[in-house]
Amino acid sequence: MNKIAPSELILNPDGSIYHLNLKPEHIAQNIIFVGDQNRVAKVAKHFDSIEFEIQKREFKTITGTFKNKRFSVISTGIGPDNIDIVVNELDALVNIDFKTRTIKKELTSLNIVRIGTSGSLQSDIPVDSFVLAKYGLGFDGMLLAYDCKNILETEMENAFIKHTNYANHKSRPYIVKNSSVIESKLISSEVYSGITATAGGFYGPQGRVLRLAIQDPNLNNKIDSFNFNGVRITNLEMETSAIYGLAKLLGHQAVSMNAIIANRANLTFSKDPYKTVEKLIVYTLNKLAK
């Protein structure tokens, strides 16, 4: 079997993976992603015990046990580029032998759940509610660097491109479905679901105008009105589609849970976003621990 070169699989002097600074024994099979490094402790405070904690750059990890189930909570930072680092390095931790630099014969599938904040695009999805992403719609183009045609929802993508008259000089929007296995654990009457759109930036890529004009001022309205066989775009953030795409390509299970702290349609913002995020953390951990 071919060895992976040191320039491609980069390890620290202590044998840990380059960016995350983790060794294989440091992570659980059940992974919680949060964007904000300060939110890692807010999740881990619910653990019954903590066995490991480390931070390098924006990537903070705490591994512990909640209701007899082992979890690692990891901050990814913001954006698809960071997701590319985190998911690939987590996969390497469980599926590549660092001593021989070869891919293991028996592969491990991780369970990944994002607990993030997001803005609703629909007037009937209020602030302080929860949204589960059935699909991730990516505007960022990151996933298209990989051979990913076999996992994409091409028919839905084509319908979206036609509906929005999406500019062909931009990266083609891609759509990936979540893990139905994890979705079945997390969905309930308390949770909205639909398509979560992932932008490659916070301002112009999400239709915000400060001093710069944007390419399509009407794009958000077109996104809001898209409907494919009864499934609509519920919210807009910066990580979900990248997580879904890489997880599916690598054989992991992934679902994104979003605390709605803003409503772009109604121009409203949560009066207590921290309380909403805390409620989503508790909800998600309890559902996953069953």
C-alpha positions, 0 to 999 in steps of 0.5 A: 500500500502506498505511503502518504507523504509527509507533505500531504499528511502533516504531523507535529513532532509529538505525533499529533495531526497538524492543525487540530493537535490531536492524536487518535486516542483523544477523540470519540466516535461521536463528534459535536462541532461548534464554530465558536471556541468559547462554545466548546466549554458550554457544551462540555459543562454538561458532560459527566466527566472530562478526560482530555482538553486541548487547543491550537489556534481556533481549534479547541477540543474537549472529550468526555462522557455524557450519560455513559456515551463518549463525545468530543466537542470541537470548535471549527472556526468559521467557514468551509475552508476550516471545515475542510481542515477539521473533517479531513484531519478527524478522518485521518485520526481514525482511518490512517495509521500514522506510523505506517502512513497508510490507510487502514483496511477497516475504516471507522465512521464518525457521527458528526453533529453541528450545533450552530447559530443561523439566520432564518430566511422564512418569515414563519421560522421565528427567532429562538427556534431550531432548524435541522438541515435535511440538505446542505446547499453550498455556494462556496465551491470548496467541495468541488475540488473533490471528485464528488459527483456521485453524492450530489443532488443534481436534479435539485441543483439544476432546479435551483440554478434555473430558479435563481438564474444563478450567475455562471461565472460563480462556483456552481451551487452543490447540494448534499443530503444529511445522514438519515440515521442521525436525523431520525434521532434528532428530529421532533415536533420542536424542530423545523427542517429543510435546506440549509444554505452555506455561504462562503462569507458573512457580508456580500455572500449572504446579501449584506451590503455595507459599502460594497455593491453585490453581484445579485441584490435579489438573490436572497429573495430568489433563495427564499422562494425556492421550493423543490418537491415541497422542500424549501431553503430554511436558513443561511450560514457558513458550514453545513454543506461543507460538513455534509459533502466531506462526511459523505465522501469519507463515509461519516454520518453528519447532521447540522442543528441550527439555533435561529438567532436572526430572521432575515425575512422579518429583520428580527434578532433574538433578545437572548441568543445565548439562551437559545443556543443553550437550549439547543445544546441540551436538546441535542445532547439528550437526543444523541445520548439515547 
